[in-house]
Amino acid sequence: SGGRGMAVYAPFSYISPAEEITLPAWPGGDEEPEEALLLPWDRFSTWLHCICVVGFDLELGQAVEKTSICYLSFPDSNSGCLGDTQFCFRFRQGSNRKSSLGCFLETTDRDAPPCLKGHYYGYVYFRQVRDKSLKRGYFQKSLVLISKLPYVTFYHSLLKILAPEYFEKQEPCLEAACNDIDRWPTPQPGRILTLPIMGVVIKVDQKMNACVCWFQSDSLVSIVLPTIHEVDLFRCFYPVFFHIQMLWELVLLGEALVVMAPSPAESSDTVLALVSCISPLRYCSDFRPYFTIHDSEFKEYTTRTQAPPSVILGVTNPFFAKTLQHWPHIIRIGDMKQTGEMAKQMKVKKLKNLKTLDSKPGVYTAYKPYLNKDEDIIKQLQKGVQQKRPSAAQNAILRRYFLELTQSFIIPLERYLASLMPLQKSISPWKSPPQLRPFIQQDFMKTLEKAGPQLTSRLKGDWIGLYRHFLKSPNFDGWFRNRRREMTQKLEALHLEALCEEDLQQRIQKHTEVEAVDLVLKLKDKLSQAEKEQMPVRPGTLAKLRAHIEAVILALPEDLQGILHKPSTPDL
């Protein structure tokens, strides 16, 4: 048997920490984070952790160390995958890895639910072509981008530019690409980014949509990407679109799901489509767009001694049909190229909880949906197929349907959560910010009778049962933690704004020097916290707070002024 060899390009790993570059502060005053000092490759590391080249080498055989990245970078199915194939995978970060300096991703990880922390995405461009000069008869190699960012469409588009050049020109073009990426600004939603790469310019707008442009014969040619992180929902769900509403419920509730597909591309796209179908709600359980038997979590996820965990797996190896037979919900999809046939089969196929899987596509589960089936969306999509409506239009219809369904479900929760917020008049600058009142499940359920999803959705069914189940799920826990953090931060921001409106100089005249110093230290802490957490304060608030601190310091004796003007020692 052959082996898979991997070369890793992580240019930031061998740069000396002493090689610092100074960059100008961000425009916009106190509203923008500052990038005062950046090491070489720090910009690169905010977009990519490394670039891997994985090749199949018949000569080396088992002598090659087989990391999970090697296995995840190659298809393990019987589908052949001749030509060029793109897909993605996701894996856990090793516990011994040290974070790179200046990486904004640390705050992303801090705010994420536990199961979403410490994960990387691998974006793969796999090429397999016949080559008689090789013993195996095939050239097989993958170019893989490893990143913490879930920008699927963006990185696949980047690989379409990078991979063909690499296969033709080898390593020198990777070095050039790494240097280009290290000149990119850090990824910031809300900003227009211009990203040059190997003679091509990728423009990302404020909504994190992307437009790929390049110069050709003195004229600018552009290709518009509708998004940088969303997959084509309709294409992914087409083999099972009679059951989209039930799948939405299963994902919403964080149920254990496995997608069995003929190729890694179809497996990863379908898993990503499932995760995104509850948007704008964040999916807070684990998900693996492409999972193999060599994965380090294989035993953990296939054991029969305990119930399957809250995770969505995408698999292609037929072996999983046996090892995951005990899972409660299995989606089996055929070749997406044969979508016409799939639709006919699915139309007459009934959902069953089968003990042994046959080869037919379908959803195998004993789950009974809480909500009545929405026939209108099925008819609308079927009509689109008959009339050969463009795929982009079908995708937009389906995405809007899921969005409206999720919003109808979330609005009552948001409305109840807003009622837990203390009144603004209860905020005093000289007292600690008031606390958010506790979420009481019974009180929330009582609000559903008059202010439930029936106000915005025509769907009937057991909405109460769906909410009860959801409140026990990882998605509710993740949503509530995030919203509580945002609302607590808002209370802190309102408290800070109230403090800035006070006449502090007049107030300290009535206090001792010790109390004045204590006030300065507390204000400095608040300023540091507001800057670190990018607190949602009104424009000019932080500048006003700095002026207040300076005014209080200048009112103190010179010896105390010298001490308080010294910058605090950063934590090591």
KOLRO-673022 format. One record per residue (C-alpha): residue number from 1; residue in one letter; chain; x, y, z. Coordinates in steps of 0.05 Angstrom, whole numbers, plus 32768, in hexadecimal, padded with zeros to 4 digits. Each point is the difference from the previous one (the first is absolute). Layout:
N
NUM/a/A/X/Y/Z
...
//
This chain:
572
1/s/A/8000/8000/8000
2/g/A/8017/8047/7FF3
3/g/A/800D/8039/802F
4/r/A/7FED/8049/8002
5/g/A/8038/8031/8008
6/m/A/7FF3/8047/8018
7/a/A/8028/8040/7FF9
8/v/A/7FEA/8039/802C
9/y/A/800A/804A/7FEE
10/a/A/7FF8/802A/803F
11/p/A/802F/803B/7FF2
12/f/A/7FF2/8023/8042
13/s/A/801F/7FC6/8027
14/y/A/8048/8012/7FF2
15/i/A/8000/804C/8004
16/s/A/8027/801D/803B
17/p/A/7FD4/8025/8033
18/a/A/8032/8039/7FFD
19/e/A/7FEC/8011/7FB8
20/e/A/7FC8/8031/800F
21/i/A/7FDD/802E/7FD0
22/t/A/7FDB/803E/8016
23/l/A/7FBE/8010/7FDF
24/p/A/7FD7/8040/8004
25/a/A/7FC4/8000/802F
26/w/A/7FBC/7FF1/7FE2
27/p/A/7FD7/803A/7FE8
28/g/A/7FC1/8013/8027
29/g/A/801A/8016/8044
30/d/A/7FEC/7FD7/803C
31/e/A/7FCE/7FD6/7FDA
32/e/A/8035/7FD6/7FDC
33/p/A/802F/7FCC/801F
34/e/A/8049/8012/7FF8
35/e/A/8035/7FD5/7FDF
36/a/A/803C/8023/801F
37/l/A/8033/7FC9/7FF7
38/l/A/7FFC/7FC5/7FD0
39/l/A/8035/7FCB/7FF6
40/p/A/800E/7FE7/7FBA
41/w/A/7FCB/7FCB/7FEE
42/d/A/7FCF/8018/8035
43/r/A/7FD1/8018/7FC9
44/f/A/8008/7FBD/7FDD
45/s/A/7FEE/7FDB/8040
46/t/A/7FBE/8025/8007
47/w/A/7FEA/7FE2/7FBD
48/l/A/8026/7FBE/7FFF
49/h/A/8022/7FD3/8033
50/c/A/8028/7FDD/7FC9
51/i/A/7FFD/7FE3/7FBA
52/c/A/800A/7FB5/7FF7
53/v/A/8013/7FD8/7FC3
54/v/A/7FEA/7FB7/8007
55/g/A/8019/7FCD/7FCC
56/f/A/7FF6/7FB6/7FF8
57/d/A/8044/7FDC/7FFD
58/l/A/7FFF/7FB6/7FEF
59/e/A/804B/7FF9/800E
60/l/A/7FFF/8019/8048
61/g/A/7FC4/7FD6/8014
62/q/A/7FF2/7FF9/804A
63/a/A/8041/8023/8013
64/v/A/7FDD/8042/7FF8
65/e/A/7FE0/801D/803F
66/k/A/7FB6/8000/7FF4
67/t/A/7FE1/803C/8022
68/s/A/7FB5/800B/7FFE
69/i/A/800B/803B/7FD1
70/c/A/801F/7FCF/7FCD
71/y/A/7FC3/7FD3/8001
72/l/A/7FCE/803A/8001
73/s/A/8022/801E/7FC3
74/f/A/7FF1/7FC4/7FD3
75/p/A/7FBD/7FE1/7FEC
76/d/A/7FF7/7FBC/8021
77/s/A/7FC2/7FEB/7FD9
78/n/A/7FF8/7FD3/7FC3
79/s/A/7FE8/803A/7FD5
80/g/A/8042/800A/7FDB
81/c/A/8001/804C/8002
82/l/A/8027/8007/7FBF
83/g/A/8015/8046/7FEE
84/d/A/7FFD/803A/8032
85/t/A/7FD5/7FFB/803F
86/q/A/7FF5/8034/8037
87/f/A/7FE6/7FF3/8046
88/c/A/800D/8013/8048
89/f/A/800A/7FDE/8043
90/r/A/8003/8016/8049
91/f/A/802C/7FE7/8038
92/r/A/8012/800E/8048
93/q/A/803D/802B/8010
94/g/A/8037/7FDC/8026
95/s/A/8002/8012/804A
96/n/A/804B/8010/7FFE
97/r/A/7FFD/8035/7FC9
98/k/A/8014/8047/8015
99/s/A/7FD9/8039/7FE2
100/s/A/8023/802E/7FCF
101/l/A/800D/8048/8015
102/g/A/7FD0/8036/7FEA
103/c/A/7FCA/7FCF/7FEA
104/f/A/7FBA/801C/8007
105/l/A/7FE4/7FB9/8000
106/e/A/800D/7FFA/804B
107/t/A/7FC3/802C/800F
108/t/A/7FD7/7FD7/7FCD
109/d/A/8012/7FC0/8026
110/r/A/7FF3/8020/8044
111/d/A/7FB8/8013/7FED
112/a/A/7FF0/7FBE/7FDE
113/p/A/7FDA/7FC6/8021
114/p/A/802F/7FCB/801D
115/c/A/7FF4/7FCE/7FC6
116/l/A/8012/8036/7FCC
117/k/A/8041/8014/8022
118/g/A/8043/7FE7/7FE7
119/h/A/7FEA/7FE6/7FBC
120/y/A/801F/800A/7FBC
121/y/A/7FE4/7FFB/7FBA
122/g/A/8025/7FDE/7FC8
123/y/A/7FEF/8018/7FB9
124/v/A/8016/7FCC/7FCD
125/y/A/800F/8003/7FB5
126/f/A/800C/7FB7/7FEC
127/r/A/801A/7FED/7FBB
128/q/A/7FFF/7FB9/7FE4
129/v/A/8015/7FF4/7FB8
130/r/A/801A/7FC4/7FDA
131/d/A/804B/7FFD/7FFA
132/k/A/8020/7FC2/7FE2
133/s/A/8046/8016/8017
134/l/A/7FEB/7FF3/8048
135/k/A/7FFD/7FB8/801C
136/r/A/7FB9/800A/801A
137/g/A/7FEB/801C/7FBC
138/y/A/7FE4/8040/801F
139/f/A/8019/8044/8017
140/q/A/7FDE/800E/8043
141/k/A/800E/803F/8028
142/s/A/7FDA/8031/802D
143/l/A/800D/8049/800F
144/v/A/7FE1/8010/8044
145/l/A/7FF5/8043/8023
146/i/A/7FF9/7FFB/804C
147/s/A/7FDB/8039/8022
148/k/A/7FD4/800F/803B
149/l/A/7FD1/8029/7FD4
150/p/A/7FC0/7FE0/7FE6
151/y/A/8001/8026/7FBD
152/v/A/7FF2/7FC3/7FD4
153/t/A/7FF0/8023/7FBE
154/f/A/8039/8031/8009
155/y/A/8036/7FCB/800C
156/h/A/7FE6/7FD2/7FC9
157/s/A/8004/803C/7FD0
158/l/A/8046/800F/8019
159/l/A/8014/7FB8/7FF2
160/k/A/7FE5/8005/7FB9
161/i/A/8033/8038/7FF5
162/l/A/8039/7FE0/8027
163/a/A/7FFC/7FB5/7FF4
164/p/A/8005/7FFE/7FB3
165/e/A/803C/802F/8004
166/y/A/8020/7FD4/8035
167/f/A/7FF7/7FBF/7FD8
168/e/A/8022/8023/7FC5
169/k/A/8037/8027/8023
170/q/A/8009/7FDC/8043
171/e/A/801D/801F/8040
172/p/A/8016/8045/7FE7
173/c/A/7FB8/8015/7FF3
174/l/A/7FED/7FEC/8048
175/e/A/8037/802C/801B
176/a/A/7FE6/803A/7FD6
177/a/A/7FB8/7FF3/8017
178/c/A/8016/7FFF/804A
179/n/A/8023/8043/7FF7
180/d/A/7FC1/801D/7FDF
181/i/A/7FD3/7FE7/8038
182/d/A/802E/801E/8035
183/r/A/7FF1/8044/7FE2
184/w/A/7FB5/7FF8/8008
185/p/A/7FDC/8027/8036
186/t/A/7FE3/7FD6/8039
187/p/A/7FBA/7FE4/7FF2
188/q/A/7FCF/8033/801D
189/p/A/7FB5/7FFC/7FF1
190/g/A/7FE6/8046/7FF1
191/r/A/803D/8015/7FD7
192/i/A/800E/7FFE/7FB6
193/l/A/803E/7FD5/7FF6
194/t/A/802C/7FFD/7FC2
195/l/A/8027/7FBF/7FFD
196/p/A/8035/7FF8/7FC9
197/i/A/8016/7FB9/7FF1
198/m/A/802C/7FEB/7FC6
199/g/A/7FEA/8036/7FD0
200/v/A/7FB6/7FF9/8014
201/v/A/7FDB/8030/802E
202/i/A/7FCA/7FE6/802F
203/k/A/7FD3/8037/801B
204/v/A/7FD7/7FF1/803E
205/d/A/7FC9/8032/8011
206/q/A/7FE1/8016/8041
207/k/A/7FCF/7FC6/8003
208/m/A/803A/7FCF/7FF7
209/n/A/7FEA/7FF1/7FB8
210/a/A/8037/7FF9/7FCE
211/c/A/8011/8014/7FB9
212/v/A/803B/7FE0/7FDD
213/c/A/8020/802E/7FCC
214/w/A/803D/7FFC/7FD3
215/f/A/801F/8029/7FC9
216/q/A/7FFC/7FE3/7FBA
217/s/A/8013/8027/7FC1
218/d/A/7FFF/8043/8025
219/s/A/7FB7/7FF6/8016
220/l/A/7FE7/7FEB/8045
221/v/A/7FD9/7FBF/7FFF
222/s/A/7FD9/7FED/803E
223/i/A/7FDC/7FC3/801A
224/v/A/7FCE/800C/8038
225/l/A/7FFB/7FCE/8039
226/p/A/7FBC/8007/8023
227/t/A/8021/7FF1/8043
228/i/A/8042/7FEB/801E
229/h/A/7FE4/7FCC/8031
230/e/A/7FBE/7FE3/7FE7
231/v/A/7FF6/7FC2/7FD5
232/d/A/7FC9/7FF6/7FCC
233/l/A/7FC7/7FE7/802C
234/f/A/7FD3/7FE9/7FC8
235/r/A/8035/7FD7/7FDD
236/c/A/8014/7FDF/8042
237/f/A/7FB9/7FF1/8018
238/y/A/7FE4/7FED/7FBC
239/p/A/8008/7FB4/800B
240/v/A/7FD7/8005/8040
241/f/A/7FD9/8041/7FF7
242/f/A/7FBD/7FDF/8012
243/h/A/801A/7FFD/8047
244/i/A/8022/8045/8007
245/q/A/7FD2/8016/8038
246/m/A/800D/7FC1/8029
247/l/A/804B/8009/7FF5
248/w/A/7FFA/8048/8018
249/e/A/7FE1/7FE6/8041
250/l/A/8036/7FCC/800A
251/v/A/8038/8034/7FF7
252/l/A/7FDC/8033/802C
253/l/A/7FFB/7FCC/8038
254/g/A/8049/7FEB/7FFA
255/e/A/7FEF/7FB8/7FEF
256/a/A/8036/7FCE/7FEB
257/l/A/8000/7FFD/7FB4
258/v/A/802A/7FDB/7FCE
259/v/A/8003/8010/7FB5
260/m/A/8015/7FC5/7FD4
261/a/A/8017/801B/7FBC
262/p/A/8025/7FE4/7FC3
263/s/A/8038/8035/8003
264/p/A/8022/8030/8031
265/a/A/7FE6/803B/7FD8
266/e/A/7FB7/7FEB/8008
267/s/A/800B/7FEB/8048
268/s/A/8020/8042/8016
269/d/A/7FCF/802C/7FDA
270/t/A/7FC4/7FDC/801E
271/v/A/801B/8004/8047
272/l/A/800E/804B/7FF7
273/a/A/7FBB/800A/7FE2
274/l/A/7FE1/7FDE/803D
275/v/A/8028/802C/8030
276/s/A/7FEC/803F/7FDB
277/c/A/7FB6/7FF0/7FF9
278/i/A/7FF1/801B/8046
279/s/A/8023/8043/7FF1
280/p/A/8000/8034/801F
281/l/A/8000/7FD1/803C
282/r/A/8046/7FE5/800B
283/y/A/8008/7FB5/7FFE
284/c/A/8024/7FF2/8041
285/s/A/800F/7FB5/7FFD
286/d/A/803A/7FDE/7FDE
287/f/A/7FFE/7FF2/7FB6
288/r/A/8030/7FDC/7FD1
289/p/A/7FF4/800E/7FB6
290/y/A/802C/7FC5/7FED
291/f/A/800F/7FC9/8032
292/t/A/802B/7FC1/7FF6
293/i/A/800E/7FC0/8026
294/h/A/8047/801B/800E
295/d/A/7FE5/803D/8025
296/s/A/8017/8006/8049
297/e/A/7FB7/8004/8016
298/f/A/7FEB/7FC1/7FDA
299/k/A/7FF9/7FD4/803F
300/e/A/7FDE/8038/8027
301/y/A/7FCB/800B/7FCA
302/t/A/7FF3/7FB7/7FED
303/t/A/7FFC/7FDF/8045
304/r/A/7FC0/7FDC/8010
305/t/A/800A/8003/804C
306/q/A/7FE0/8045/8003
307/a/A/7FCF/802A/7FD8
308/p/A/801E/8023/7FC2
309/p/A/8019/8047/8011
310/s/A/7FE1/8040/7FE6
311/v/A/8027/8003/7FBF
312/i/A/7FF5/8001/7FB4
313/l/A/802F/7FD1/7FDB
314/g/A/800C/7FFD/7FB5
315/v/A/801C/7FBC/7FE9
316/t/A/800E/7FDD/7FBE
317/n/A/801F/7FBD/8014
318/p/A/7FCC/7FC7/7FF9
319/f/A/801D/7FE4/8041
320/f/A/7FD8/8035/8026
321/a/A/7FBF/7FE1/7FEA
322/k/A/800E/7FCA/8034
323/t/A/8026/8027/8036
324/l/A/7FCC/8038/8002
325/q/A/7FC3/7FD4/7FF8
326/h/A/7FE9/8010/8047
327/w/A/7FFE/804B/7FF4
328/p/A/7FB9/801D/8005
329/h/A/8000/802A/7FC0
330/i/A/8023/7FED/7FBF
331/i/A/7FFD/8028/7FC0
332/r/A/8015/7FD8/7FC3
333/i/A/800C/8027/7FC0
334/g/A/8012/7FE6/7FBB
335/d/A/8027/8022/7FC9
336/m/A/7FE7/8048/7FFD
337/k/A/800A/7FFF/7FB4
338/q/A/7FC4/7FD1/7FFB
339/t/A/7FD1/8030/8024
340/g/A/7FC6/7FF4/7FD1
341/e/A/7FFE/7FB6/8013
342/m/A/8009/800F/8049
343/a/A/7FC3/802D/8003
344/k/A/7FD3/7FC9/7FE3
345/q/A/801A/7FCB/8031
346/m/A/7FF8/802E/803B
347/k/A/7FBA/8013/7FED
348/v/A/7FE5/7FBA/800E
349/k/A/8032/7FEB/8035
350/k/A/7FE5/7FFB/8047
351/l/A/802A/8010/803D
352/k/A/8011/7FC1/8028
353/n/A/802F/7FEE/8037
354/l/A/8026/7FCA/7FDB
355/k/A/802E/7FCF/8024
356/t/A/8029/7FF5/7FC2
357/l/A/800C/8037/7FCD
358/d/A/7FF2/7FF3/7FB7
359/s/A/8021/802A/7FCA
360/k/A/7FC5/802C/7FF1
361/p/A/8005/804A/8013
362/g/A/7FD3/8019/8037
363/v/A/7FFA/8013/8049
364/y/A/7FFF/7FC5/8030
365/t/A/7FE3/8013/8044
366/a/A/7FC9/7FF1/8032
367/y/A/7FFB/804A/8010
368/k/A/7FBA/801E/7FFF
369/p/A/8002/804B/7FEF
370/y/A/7FE0/8031/8030
371/l/A/7FE5/802C/7FC8
372/n/A/7FD1/7FEF/7FC8
373/k/A/8020/7FF9/7FBC
374/d/A/8002/803F/7FD6
375/e/A/7FE7/7FE8/7FBC
376/d/A/8005/8046/7FE1
377/i/A/804C/8003/7FFF
378/i/A/8004/7FBA/7FE2
379/k/A/7FD0/8013/7FC8
380/q/A/8025/8041/7FF4
381/l/A/8043/7FDD/7FF9
382/q/A/7FE2/7FC8/7FD5
383/k/A/7FE1/8034/7FD2
384/g/A/8044/8021/7FFA
385/v/A/801F/7FBE/7FEA
386/q/A/7FC9/7FF4/7FCC
387/q/A/8008/8047/7FE5
388/k/A/804D/7FFB/8002
389/r/A/8005/803B/802F
390/p/A/804A/8014/800A
391/s/A/8023/7FDD/803A
392/a/A/8011/8044/801F
393/a/A/7FB6/8011/8003
394/q/A/7FEE/7FBD/801F
395/n/A/8037/8009/8033
396/a/A/7FE6/8046/8012
397/i/A/7FB9/7FE5/8009
398/l/A/8018/7FC8/802E
399/r/A/802F/802D/8028
400/r/A/7FC8/8033/800A
401/y/A/7FD1/7FC8/8017
402/f/A/8032/7FE7/8034
403/l/A/800F/8047/8016
404/e/A/7FB7/8011/800C
405/l/A/7FF4/7FBD/8023
406/t/A/803B/800B/802F
407/q/A/7FED/8049/800D
408/s/A/7FB8/7FEC/8011
409/f/A/801D/7FCF/8033
410/i/A/8034/8030/801D
411/i/A/7FD6/8040/8005
412/p/A/7FD8/7FE9/803E
413/l/A/8042/7FED/8023
414/e/A/801E/8044/7FEF
415/r/A/7FC1/8024/8017
416/y/A/8001/7FDB/8043
417/l/A/804B/800D/8008
418/a/A/7FF6/804B/7FF4
419/s/A/7FCE/8000/803A
420/l/A/8039/7FE8/802E
421/m/A/8029/803F/7FF1
422/p/A/8000/8033/803A
423/l/A/7FE3/8045/7FF0
424/q/A/8032/8035/7FEB
425/k/A/7FEA/802E/8038
426/s/A/8019/7FCC/8032
427/i/A/8048/800B/7FE8
428/s/A/8027/802D/802F
429/p/A/8048/8016/7FF1
430/w/A/8013/7FF7/8049
431/k/A/7FE5/7FBA/8009
432/s/A/8012/7FBF/7FDE
433/p/A/7FDA/7FF2/7FBF
434/p/A/7FBD/7FDC/800D
435/q/A/7FFD/7FB5/7FF1
436/l/A/7FD6/7FDD/7FCB
437/r/A/7FC5/7FDD/8020
438/p/A/8001/7FB3/7FFC
439/f/A/7FE1/7FD8/7FC7
440/i/A/7FC6/7FD8/801E
441/q/A/7FE6/7FCA/7FD1
442/q/A/7FB9/7FFF/801B
443/d/A/7FF9/804C/7FF9
444/f/A/8019/7FFC/7FB8
445/m/A/7FCF/7FC8/7FEF
446/k/A/7FC6/802B/801A
447/t/A/8011/8037/7FCF
448/l/A/7FF7/7FD2/7FC4
449/e/A/7FB4/7FFF/8006
450/k/A/7FF9/8049/7FEB
451/a/A/8044/8010/7FE3
452/g/A/8017/7FBE/7FE1
453/p/A/8016/7FEE/7FB9
454/q/A/7FB8/8001/7FE9
455/l/A/8007/804B/7FF8
456/t/A/8033/7FF9/7FC7
457/s/A/7FF8/7FB8/7FE6
458/r/A/7FC4/7FDE/7FE0
459/l/A/801B/7FBB/8014
460/k/A/7FD6/7FD8/8031
461/g/A/8018/7FC9/802E
462/d/A/801D/7FF4/8045
463/w/A/8029/8040/8007
464/i/A/8000/7FF9/804C
465/g/A/801F/7FBB/7FFC
466/l/A/8035/801A/7FCF
467/y/A/8013/8038/8030
468/r/A/8004/7FD0/803C
469/h/A/802F/7FD3/7FD8
470/f/A/8029/803B/7FE7
471/l/A/800A/801C/8047
472/k/A/8026/7FC0/8011
473/s/A/802C/8003/7FC2
474/p/A/8048/8019/7FF6
475/n/A/7FE5/8034/7FCE
476/f/A/7FD6/8021/8036
477/d/A/803A/7FFF/8031
478/g/A/802F/8020/7FCC
479/w/A/7FCC/8034/7FEB
480/f/A/7FEF/8013/8048
481/r/A/8049/8006/8015
482/n/A/8010/802D/7FC5
483/r/A/7FC2/802C/8009
484/r/A/800C/8006/804B
485/r/A/8048/8015/7FF3
486/e/A/7FE9/8034/7FCC
487/m/A/7FCA/801C/802F
488/t/A/8030/8003/803B
489/q/A/8031/8025/7FD4
490/k/A/7FC8/8030/7FEC
491/l/A/7FF2/800E/8049
492/e/A/804B/800D/800C
493/a/A/8000/802F/7FC3
494/l/A/7FC3/8027/801A
495/h/A/8021/8005/8045
496/l/A/8040/801A/7FDF
497/e/A/7FD9/8034/7FD8
498/a/A/7FDC/8017/8040
499/l/A/8043/8007/8023
500/c/A/801B/802B/7FC7
501/e/A/7FC6/8031/8008
502/e/A/8014/800E/8049
503/d/A/802A/803B/8016
504/l/A/8038/7FD7/801F
505/q/A/802D/803B/8013
506/q/A/7FCA/801E/802A
507/r/A/7FF2/7FBE/8021
508/i/A/8048/7FF1/8014
509/q/A/8006/8043/8023
510/k/A/7FD5/7FE2/8037
511/h/A/802C/7FC2/8006
512/t/A/8045/7FEF/801B
513/e/A/803D/7FF5/7FD4
514/v/A/7FFC/7FB5/800E
515/e/A/7FB8/7FFF/7FE6
516/a/A/8014/8029/7FC3
517/v/A/8039/7FCF/7FEF
518/d/A/7FD0/7FC6/800A
519/l/A/7FCF/8021/7FCF
520/v/A/8038/8009/7FCC
521/l/A/8014/7FB7/8005
522/k/A/7FB8/7FE9/7FF9
523/l/A/7FF5/802D/7FC3
524/k/A/803F/7FE6/7FE0
525/d/A/7FE8/7FB9/800A
526/k/A/7FBD/8012/7FE0
527/l/A/8024/8021/7FC5
528/s/A/802C/7FC3/7FF6
529/q/A/7FC4/7FD1/8003
530/a/A/7FD8/802B/7FCF
531/e/A/803A/8000/7FCE
532/k/A/800F/7FB6/8008
533/e/A/7FB8/7FEA/7FF8
534/q/A/7FEF/8035/7FCC
535/m/A/7FC6/8015/802A
536/p/A/7FC3/801D/7FDA
537/v/A/8006/8048/801A
538/r/A/7FEC/8040/7FDD
539/p/A/8036/8021/7FD4
540/g/A/802D/802C/8028
541/t/A/7FF1/7FDD/8043
542/l/A/8046/7FE2/8009
543/a/A/8021/8042/7FED
544/k/A/7FD5/8024/8034
545/l/A/8013/7FCB/8034
546/r/A/804B/800B/7FF1
547/a/A/7FF6/804B/8009
548/h/A/7FDC/7FF4/8043
549/i/A/8039/7FD4/8018
550/e/A/8034/8033/7FEB
551/a/A/7FDA/8039/8022
552/v/A/7FFB/7FDA/8042
553/i/A/804A/7FEE/7FFE
554/l/A/8014/8049/7FF3
555/a/A/7FD8/8016/803D
556/l/A/802D/7FD4/802D
557/p/A/8046/8011/801C
558/e/A/803A/7FF9/7FCF
559/d/A/801E/7FC1/8021
560/l/A/7FBD/7FDC/7FF7
561/q/A/7FFA/801A/7FB9
562/g/A/8043/7FE0/7FEE
563/i/A/7FEA/7FBD/801D
564/l/A/7FBC/8000/7FDE
565/h/A/801B/8016/7FBC
566/k/A/802E/7FC3/7FFE
567/p/A/7FE3/7FCB/7FD1
568/s/A/7FEA/7FC1/8024
569/t/A/802B/7FC2/7FF7
570/p/A/7FDF/7FCF/7FCF
571/d/A/7FF1/7FBA/8017
572/l/A/8034/7FCE/7FEA
//
